[in-house]
């Protein structure tokens, strides 16, 4: 559909809320992408545009453009990756390989038929009707625009006697129109799709050069599991040598993982114990206890803590922390996200039309924004200026016609002649319209009507009788739901997803398996320093000794 001319309707910079929604849509549409990869594909701060256009036949298409290249496009509410995205993530979709002459037919509008496929010895990708897949040319797994695309070695499964065809790779943007909707067969566990490469399992395929991109370190010949075992031990020793002190003990094992081991993970790597041979943190720590590096005890039922560390153990003393090169350190410092600082939140009041007579003497009019202290001062000055303090009882205020109209209900205006000071001030504040002001560090204050919605934490029961924790309203406090989901997924070692919040426009919610309220409490209160009054649902944390 892009082979012919199209008409651009609009080209605008993406809004923050749309950027967050796009991230969530990408995570839902392409579950094989990790959180870090989604953050790179849909960057947090770099320029990102939404281009709305009409194709030659009049189809409405939304294109997302980053750095001058289209990365995603949406047709009839379905999200597709462009060839530029497939360059960077060649394993994003199941790919069918075809011959260069077949491409010419595809550009002309023909369907890709079975005789046009190059069938590898291991067979075709496992797909179902309606799934999304990609088409690549023989000799190069990547395709692109009319310029020469970057070269990516063909799959080892390609027939060896056909290698002379490699130079006939000239891609065309029409390939974008030849992506077909398919539902990738796979096995979902903890929110990750365990992909199959032909008849091989993921662990077996990690040694295949065709899936080298799945390895955390492409230069390492070890299997994924072996690499993850080394990474787990490396982060463990690094954390003990540089972060944990005797005063920190006893230390919850979950805190040790979330606050210490994960922070010691090298740049560009992702620590995931489930992908190691240990599978669980408790099993790994048992191995470390058998080596007499640490001592772990269950101080309360179901909750383990590290109670002792042998800092003189040879494995700790001999551990060497690799120093990053000056160049890589500069890159890391430049790309590191700024630490979160909570906003300053103030409850304010807006003067409605019905209260203007009371406030106009002090120079305020309809729509004026006031703090609670200013309102009290204005009311006190008005009472004193108009000599309304009761002569017999200084705690009472006489109500003049303006106060009667502004403060009293209609059925009270002929029965109430005086009010105590506290009742007068309370009634006045209740009659004003509530607004709130949010000020993020280094930014101008933002004033909005109503009262700020608290961060809402709820527990839900799914059909499988498993509990999930749902968190809403993070955006109001400057928190990115995708970033919070990534942190919780690592610390809780559970599946976390980001989806549009029902009934709320441009708002996302985080859903994580199990009762994870205690992790949220530590993150929001201790690390992010958010006031407790702005968080509801913290009382739902599991009691010690009870299952989540």
TAWOUR-V566695 format. One record per backbone hydrogen bond with DSSP energy under -0.5 kcal/mol. CO is the residue of the C=O (numbers start at 1). NH is the residue of the N-H. If there is no record, write none. Layout:
co & nh
CO & NH
CO & NH
This chain:
co & nh
1 & 56
7 & 54
10 & 52
12 & 50
15 & 19
16 & 20
17 & 21
18 & 22
19 & 23
20 & 24
21 & 25
22 & 26
23 & 27
24 & 28
25 & 29
26 & 30
30 & 33
34 & 38
35 & 39
36 & 40
37 & 41
38 & 42
41 & 43
47 & 67
48 & 14
49 & 51
49 & 65
50 & 12
50 & 52
51 & 53
51 & 63
52 & 9
52 & 10
53 & 61
54 & 7
55 & 58
59 & 55
60 & 76
61 & 53
61 & 63
62 & 74
63 & 51
63 & 65
64 & 71
64 & 72
65 & 49
66 & 69
69 & 66
71 & 82
72 & 64
73 & 80
74 & 62
75 & 78
78 & 75
80 & 73
82 & 86
83 & 87
84 & 88
85 & 89
89 & 92
94 & 134
96 & 136
97 & 118
98 & 138
99 & 102
99 & 103
100 & 103
100 & 104
101 & 105
102 & 106
103 & 107
104 & 108
105 & 110
106 & 109
111 & 113
113 & 116
114 & 117
116 & 99
117 & 119
118 & 120
120 & 123
125 & 127
126 & 185
128 & 131
131 & 182
131 & 183
132 & 94
133 & 180
134 & 96
136 & 98
137 & 140
140 & 137
152 & 141
155 & 158
157 & 121
159 & 162
160 & 163
162 & 165
163 & 166
164 & 167
165 & 168
167 & 169
168 & 170
172 & 175
173 & 176
174 & 177
175 & 178
176 & 179
180 & 133
181 & 132
182 & 131
182 & 132
182 & 184
186 & 188
187 & 189
187 & 194
189 & 192
192 & 189
192 & 194
193 & 195
194 & 187
196 & 198
197 & 200
200 & 197
201 & 205
202 & 206
204 & 207
205 & 208
208 & 211
209 & 212
211 & 214
212 & 215
216 & 218
217 & 220
223 & 227
224 & 228
225 & 229
226 & 230
227 & 231
228 & 232
229 & 233
230 & 234
231 & 235
232 & 236
233 & 237
234 & 238
235 & 239
236 & 240
237 & 241
238 & 242
239 & 243
239 & 244
245 & 248
246 & 249
251 & 306
252 & 256
253 & 257
254 & 258
255 & 259
255 & 260
256 & 260
256 & 261
257 & 262
260 & 264
261 & 264
262 & 265
266 & 269
270 & 272
272 & 275
273 & 276
273 & 279
278 & 280
280 & 284
281 & 285
282 & 286
283 & 287
284 & 288
285 & 289
286 & 290
287 & 291
288 & 293
288 & 294
289 & 292
293 & 310
295 & 307
295 & 308
297 & 299
297 & 305
300 & 303
301 & 545
302 & 304
303 & 299
303 & 300
304 & 253
305 & 297
305 & 307
306 & 250
306 & 251
308 & 295
309 & 311
310 & 313
313 & 316
313 & 317
314 & 318
316 & 319
320 & 322
325 & 329
326 & 330
327 & 331
328 & 332
329 & 333
330 & 334
331 & 335
332 & 336
343 & 345
344 & 439
346 & 348
346 & 437
347 & 372
348 & 435
349 & 370
350 & 352
350 & 433
351 & 367
352 & 355
353 & 356
355 & 358
355 & 359
356 & 360
359 & 362
359 & 364
360 & 363
365 & 368
368 & 351
370 & 349
371 & 375
372 & 376
373 & 377
374 & 378
375 & 379
376 & 380
377 & 381
378 & 382
379 & 383
380 & 384
381 & 385
382 & 386
383 & 388
384 & 387
388 & 398
393 & 396
395 & 421
396 & 390
397 & 419
398 & 400
400 & 404
401 & 405
402 & 406
403 & 407
403 & 408
404 & 408
409 & 412
409 & 413
410 & 413
412 & 415
412 & 416
415 & 417
417 & 399
419 & 397
420 & 424
421 & 425
422 & 426
423 & 427
424 & 428
425 & 429
426 & 430
427 & 431
428 & 432
433 & 350
434 & 450
435 & 348
436 & 448
437 & 346
438 & 440
438 & 446
439 & 344
440 & 443
446 & 438
448 & 436
455 & 457
455 & 536
456 & 458
456 & 472
458 & 470
460 & 462
460 & 468
462 & 465
466 & 462
467 & 514
468 & 460
469 & 512
470 & 458
471 & 510
472 & 456
474 & 477
474 & 479
475 & 478
479 & 481
480 & 484
481 & 485
482 & 486
483 & 487
484 & 488
485 & 489
486 & 490
487 & 491
488 & 492
489 & 493
489 & 494
495 & 513
497 & 511
499 & 509
501 & 504
504 & 507
507 & 501
509 & 499
510 & 471
511 & 497
512 & 469
514 & 516
516 & 520
517 & 521
518 & 522
519 & 523
520 & 524
521 & 525
521 & 526
522 & 526
522 & 527
523 & 528
524 & 530
531 & 534
532 & 535
534 & 455
536 & 457
537 & 540
538 & 541
543 & 546
548 & 515
